[in-house]
């Protein structure tokens, strides 16, 4: 079931995180910018539009009513739905974006296969997530029972996400990382480097290629 109750109740706290951690947010945007292709995009788990808006993504799926309302006020066309059952036709988008969404879905593999269905051939999926094995990921995991938002989250390692992408039929997987220091010690916008294993915030992109029979 979609974990919407906490986001409906604490949507203002969610948005405030981006103001409180502005430097981290800007580093995350810089990372996603390296992976976003041109074309018509969909954000799955669009939230309040914090990532859709900077990249000109005009369509989103969101199960939380409160979050969807805010995104709609920002001009995004939001459809209520869940990641495992997207309300779109096959081959509808050039790319799909999921940022800090994969840790909240009930079924990651079904989510990625469903995303692949709505992406056009030679289109891309981009996933932004917190690596469970990073310093920040370990901190989130350790104290998640005390967190409003992450109590119900399941954090994954970069290797797990990479495996999910491969099993879902995506190829040419590339990754970038940022946020190398604890959030409370970040004093400047941190760099974005290739790969994973050092940074806490990871971005991965996979390509959909039509299957040949």
C-alpha positions as CSV (number, residue, x, y, z in Angstrom):
1,X,0.0,0.0,0.0
2,X,1.3,3.5,-0.7
3,X,2.8,5.2,2.3
4,X,0.9,8.4,1.9
5,X,-0.4,9.2,5.4
6,X,2.8,10.7,6.7
7,X,3.3,12.8,3.6
8,X,-0.2,14.1,3.7
9,X,0.3,15.0,7.4
10,X,3.8,16.4,7.3
11,X,4.1,17.8,3.8
12,X,5.3,21.2,5.1
13,X,8.1,19.5,7.0
14,X,9.1,17.7,3.8
15,X,9.3,20.9,1.8
16,X,11.2,22.6,4.7
17,X,14.0,20.0,4.4
18,X,15.0,21.5,1.0
19,X,15.4,25.0,2.6
20,X,17.2,23.7,5.7
21,X,19.6,21.6,3.5
22,X,19.8,23.9,0.5
23,X,23.4,23.0,-0.2
24,X,22.7,19.3,-0.3
25,X,19.6,19.9,-2.4
26,X,21.7,21.9,-5.0
27,X,24.2,19.1,-5.1
28,X,21.5,16.6,-5.8
29,X,20.1,18.8,-8.6
30,X,23.6,19.0,-10.1
31,X,23.8,15.3,-10.1
32,X,20.4,14.7,-11.6
33,X,21.2,17.3,-14.3
34,X,24.1,15.1,-15.5
35,X,21.6,12.2,-16.2
36,X,18.5,14.0,-17.5
37,X,18.1,13.6,-21.3
38,X,16.0,15.8,-23.5
39,X,12.4,15.0,-24.3
40,X,9.1,14.4,-22.6
41,X,9.6,13.3,-19.0
42,X,7.5,11.8,-16.2
43,X,8.4,12.0,-12.5
44,X,7.2,9.0,-10.5
45,X,6.6,10.1,-7.0
46,X,6.7,13.8,-8.0
47,X,6.0,15.0,-4.4
48,X,5.8,18.8,-4.3
49,X,7.7,19.1,-7.6
50,X,11.1,19.8,-6.1
51,X,12.9,17.9,-8.9
52,X,10.3,18.1,-11.7
53,X,10.3,21.9,-11.8
54,X,14.0,22.5,-12.2
55,X,14.1,20.1,-15.1
56,X,11.0,21.1,-16.9
57,X,9.1,17.9,-16.2
58,X,5.4,18.6,-16.7
59,X,3.8,15.3,-15.7
60,X,4.0,13.4,-12.5
61,X,2.4,10.5,-10.5
62,X,1.9,11.0,-6.8
63,X,-0.2,9.0,-4.3
64,X,-0.3,11.8,-1.6
65,X,-3.1,14.3,-2.0
66,X,-1.4,17.1,-0.2
67,X,1.8,16.7,-2.2
68,X,-0.1,16.5,-5.4
69,X,-2.0,19.7,-4.7
70,X,1.3,21.7,-4.2
71,X,2.8,20.2,-7.4
72,X,-0.4,21.2,-9.3
73,X,-0.1,24.7,-8.0
74,X,3.4,24.8,-9.5
75,X,2.0,23.9,-12.9
76,X,2.7,20.2,-13.0
77,X,0.0,17.9,-14.4
78,X,-0.3,15.3,-11.6
79,X,-2.2,12.1,-11.7
80,X,-2.9,10.2,-8.5
81,X,-1.4,6.7,-8.6
82,X,1.3,4.4,-7.4
83,X,4.5,3.5,-9.0
84,X,3.6,-0.2,-9.5
85,X,0.6,0.6,-11.6
86,X,1.2,3.7,-13.7
87,X,-1.9,5.3,-15.4
88,X,-0.2,5.8,-18.7
89,X,-0.1,4.0,-22.1
90,X,3.0,2.0,-23.2
91,X,5.8,4.1,-24.8
92,X,4.5,7.5,-23.6
93,X,7.6,9.2,-22.3
94,X,11.2,9.8,-23.4
95,X,12.3,9.3,-19.8
96,X,11.1,8.7,-16.2
97,X,12.6,10.1,-13.1
98,X,12.3,8.7,-9.5
99,X,14.0,10.7,-6.7
100,X,13.9,9.2,-3.2
101,X,10.9,7.2,-4.3
102,X,12.3,3.7,-4.7
103,X,12.7,3.4,-0.9
104,X,9.0,3.9,-0.4
105,X,7.5,1.6,-3.0
106,X,6.1,-1.8,-2.1
107,X,7.8,-3.6,-5.0
108,X,10.9,-2.1,-6.5
109,X,11.1,-4.6,-9.4
110,X,7.5,-4.1,-10.4
111,X,8.0,-0.4,-10.2
112,X,11.0,-0.4,-12.6
113,X,9.3,-2.8,-15.0
114,X,6.2,-0.5,-15.0
115,X,8.4,2.5,-15.6
116,X,10.1,0.6,-18.5
117,X,6.6,0.0,-20.0
118,X,5.7,3.7,-20.2
119,X,9.2,4.7,-21.5
120,X,9.8,4.8,-25.3
121,X,12.3,2.6,-26.9
122,X,15.8,4.1,-26.5
123,X,14.4,6.2,-23.6
124,X,15.8,6.3,-20.1
125,X,15.0,5.8,-16.5
126,X,16.8,7.9,-13.9
127,X,16.8,7.0,-10.2
128,X,18.0,9.2,-7.4
129,X,18.4,7.6,-4.0
130,X,20.3,7.4,-0.7
131,X,22.8,4.6,-0.7
132,X,22.2,2.4,2.4
133,X,25.9,1.8,2.8
134,X,26.9,5.4,2.8
135,X,27.5,7.5,6.0
136,X,24.2,9.3,5.6
137,X,22.4,6.1,4.6
138,X,23.7,4.3,7.7
139,X,22.6,7.3,9.8
140,X,19.1,7.2,8.3
141,X,18.9,3.5,8.8
142,X,20.0,3.7,12.4
143,X,17.5,6.3,13.4
144,X,14.7,5.7,10.9
145,X,12.3,4.6,13.7
146,X,12.5,8.1,15.0
147,X,11.9,9.7,11.6
148,X,8.5,10.9,10.3
149,X,9.3,10.0,6.7
150,X,11.8,7.2,6.8
151,X,10.1,5.0,9.4
152,X,8.5,3.0,6.6
153,X,11.4,3.3,4.1
154,X,13.5,0.4,2.9
155,X,17.0,1.7,2.0
156,X,18.9,-0.1,-0.7
157,X,22.6,-0.3,-1.6
158,X,23.8,1.0,-5.0
159,X,24.6,-2.6,-6.1
160,X,21.0,-3.6,-5.3
161,X,19.5,-0.7,-7.3
162,X,21.9,-1.6,-10.2
163,X,20.7,-5.2,-10.0
164,X,17.1,-4.1,-10.0
165,X,17.7,-2.1,-13.2
166,X,19.3,-5.0,-15.0
167,X,16.6,-7.4,-13.9
168,X,14.0,-4.9,-15.2
169,X,15.5,-4.9,-18.7
170,X,17.6,-1.7,-18.6
171,X,21.1,-1.6,-20.1
172,X,24.0,0.9,-20.3
173,X,23.7,1.8,-16.7
174,X,25.7,4.8,-15.5
175,X,25.9,6.3,-12.1
176,X,27.0,9.5,-10.3
177,X,27.4,10.3,-6.6
178,X,27.5,13.3,-4.3
179,X,27.1,14.2,-0.6
180,X,30.3,12.8,0.8
181,X,30.0,14.4,4.2
182,X,27.3,14.3,7.0
183,X,24.5,16.7,6.3
184,X,25.2,18.8,9.3
185,X,28.8,19.5,8.2
186,X,28.2,20.5,4.6
187,X,29.4,24.0,4.1
188,X,29.4,24.3,0.3
189,X,27.8,22.6,-2.7
190,X,29.6,19.2,-2.9
191,X,31.0,17.9,-6.2
192,X,29.5,15.2,-8.4
193,X,31.7,12.4,-9.4
194,X,31.2,9.2,-11.5
195,X,30.4,5.9,-9.9
196,X,29.2,5.0,-6.5
197,X,30.7,3.8,-3.2
198,X,31.7,7.1,-1.6
199,X,28.8,9.5,-1.9
200,X,25.4,9.2,-0.1
201,X,23.2,10.5,-2.9
202,X,23.4,8.3,-6.0
203,X,21.9,8.8,-9.4
204,X,21.6,5.9,-11.8
205,X,20.4,5.9,-15.4
206,X,19.5,3.0,-17.5
207,X,18.4,2.7,-21.2
208,X,15.4,0.9,-22.6
209,X,16.1,-0.9,-25.8
210,X,13.4,-2.8,-27.6
211,X,13.5,-6.5,-27.2
212,X,14.2,-8.5,-30.4
213,X,12.6,-11.9,-30.9
